[in-house]
Amino acid sequence: MIILLNGPLGIGKSTLAEALMEQMDGCVMLDGDHVVALNPPPPDELEYLHTTLTLLIQHHQARGYRHFVINHIWRTPDELEDLHGRIKKLDPTIDIHCFLLTLPLEENLRRIHIRQGARAIDEQDFEQATVMEERAILLGDGSHSLGEPFDVSGSPEVLVTTLLTRLGI
């Protein structure tokens, strides 16, 4: 099974991905931001990300891992469809579930403010502007084309239990 966690900056994608990975046997967490954290950045970041993710999935599957939690921000249905198609070429039987993480704006901004305390560089203004842009893109049309909505207002423990129940695990 592959679980894609989509959502704007600071919403808790990495925290939830890590908590999920810890609760599922044979699971690998792949953080999209870390996969494309290169200097200089690749000319086509999305192409690089999706190519690398499929290689990593294939590598880990060959070593017995069965589940993957991938967190990133996918801004369009076409971006998600590209990754979905690549994964299905590897394994047509694999279940892929995509969740669009949601949270009230005030709480999203509060989480961004809190995480700034752990950073050496103050990026709060940049991150606040970025989250506003990303929320407008992701939550704008209200459709489920960027993932099944999943409210992440609770604690990681409660969210993991709720998500695993929704997945039938």
C-alpha positions in Angstrom: 0.0 0.0 0.0 1.1 3.5 -0.7 -0.2 6.4 1.3 0.3 9.9 -0.2 0.0 12.8 2.2 -0.6 16.0 0.3 -1.0 19.4 1.9 0.4 22.9 2.3 3.5 23.8 4.2 3.4 23.4 8.0 0.2 21.4 8.1 1.9 18.3 9.6 2.6 16.1 6.6 6.0 14.9 7.9 4.8 14.4 11.5 1.9 12.3 10.4 4.0 10.4 7.9 6.6 9.5 10.6 3.8 8.5 13.0 2.2 6.3 10.4 5.4 4.6 9.4 6.1 3.7 13.0 2.8 2.0 13.3 2.9 -0.1 10.1 5.1 -3.2 9.8 7.3 -3.3 6.6 6.8 0.5 6.0 9.1 3.1 4.5 8.6 6.9 4.9 9.7 8.9 1.8 9.7 12.7 2.4 9.3 14.4 -0.9 11.0 17.6 0.2 14.1 15.6 1.3 14.2 13.6 -2.0 14.4 16.9 -4.0 16.7 18.8 -1.5 19.5 19.2 -4.0 21.9 22.1 -4.7 21.6 23.1 -7.4 18.0 22.1 -7.8 17.1 19.8 -10.7 15.7 21.5 -13.8 12.4 19.7 -13.5 11.8 19.1 -9.8 8.6 17.1 -10.2 10.2 14.8 -12.8 13.2 14.2 -10.5 10.9 13.5 -7.5 8.7 11.0 -9.3 11.6 9.2 -10.9 13.4 9.0 -7.6 10.4 7.9 -5.7 9.7 5.0 -8.1 13.3 3.9 -7.9 13.2 4.0 -4.1 9.9 2.1 -4.0 11.3 -0.6 -6.3 14.5 -0.8 -4.2 12.6 -1.2 -0.9 10.1 -3.6 -2.3 12.9 -5.9 -3.4 14.1 -5.9 0.2 10.7 -6.9 1.6 9.0 -3.6 2.4 5.3 -3.5 1.6 4.0 -0.1 2.6 5.1 3.4 1.8 4.1 6.8 3.2 5.1 9.6 0.9 4.6 13.2 1.9 4.9 16.2 -0.4 2.8 18.9 -2.0 1.2 18.0 -5.3 -0.5 21.1 -6.8 -2.5 19.6 -9.6 -4.4 16.4 -10.4 -2.0 15.9 -13.3 1.0 15.8 -10.9 -0.7 13.2 -8.8 -1.7 11.2 -11.9 1.9 11.2 -13.1 3.1 9.6 -9.9 0.2 7.2 -9.8 0.9 6.0 -13.3 4.6 5.5 -12.6 3.8 3.5 -9.4 1.2 1.3 -11.2 3.8 0.5 -13.9 6.0 -0.9 -11.1 3.1 -2.9 -9.5 -0.3 -2.8 -11.0 -1.8 -4.4 -7.9 -0.6 -1.9 -5.4 -3.2 0.2 -3.5 -2.6 3.9 -3.6 -4.4 6.2 -1.3 -4.0 10.0 -1.4 -5.1 12.3 1.5 -5.3 16.1 1.3 -4.5 17.2 4.8 -6.7 20.0 6.1 -6.6 22.3 9.0 -8.1 25.7 10.0 -5.8 28.5 8.7 -5.2 29.9 12.2 -3.9 26.5 13.4 -1.7 26.1 10.2 -0.1 29.5 10.9 0.4 28.7 14.6 2.2 25.5 13.6 4.5 27.4 11.3 5.2 29.9 14.1 6.1 27.1 16.5 8.5 25.3 14.1 10.4 28.6 13.5 11.7 28.3 17.1 13.7 25.2 16.0 15.3 26.9 13.0 18.5 28.7 12.6 17.2 31.0 9.9 14.0 33.0 10.3 11.8 32.1 7.4 8.4 32.9 9.0 7.4 35.6 6.6 8.3 33.4 3.6 6.5 30.4 5.1 3.4 32.4 5.9 3.2 33.8 2.3 3.9 30.3 0.9 1.2 28.6 3.0 -1.4 31.2 1.9 -0.5 30.5 -1.8 -0.5 26.7 -1.3 -3.8 26.7 0.5 -5.5 28.7 -2.2 -4.2 26.2 -4.8 -5.0 23.0 -2.8 -8.3 24.0 -1.2 -9.6 26.3 -3.8 -12.0 24.2 -5.8 -13.3 22.0 -3.0 -13.0 18.8 -5.2 -11.2 15.6 -4.1 -8.9 15.6 -7.1 -5.9 16.4 -4.9 -6.7 13.8 -2.3 -9.4 12.7 0.1 -9.8 15.5 2.7 -8.4 14.5 6.1 -8.5 16.9 9.0 -5.3 16.9 11.0 -6.4 18.9 14.0 -5.9 16.0 16.5 -2.8 14.5 18.0 -0.5 12.3 15.9 -1.7 9.2 17.9 -5.4 9.9 17.2 -4.7 10.8 13.6 -2.8 7.6 12.9 -5.6 5.5 14.5 -8.3 7.4 12.5 -6.3 7.1 9.2 -5.5 3.4 9.6 -9.2 2.7 10.4 -10.2 4.6 7.3 -7.8 2.4 5.3 -9.2 -0.8 6.9 -6.0 -1.6 8.7 
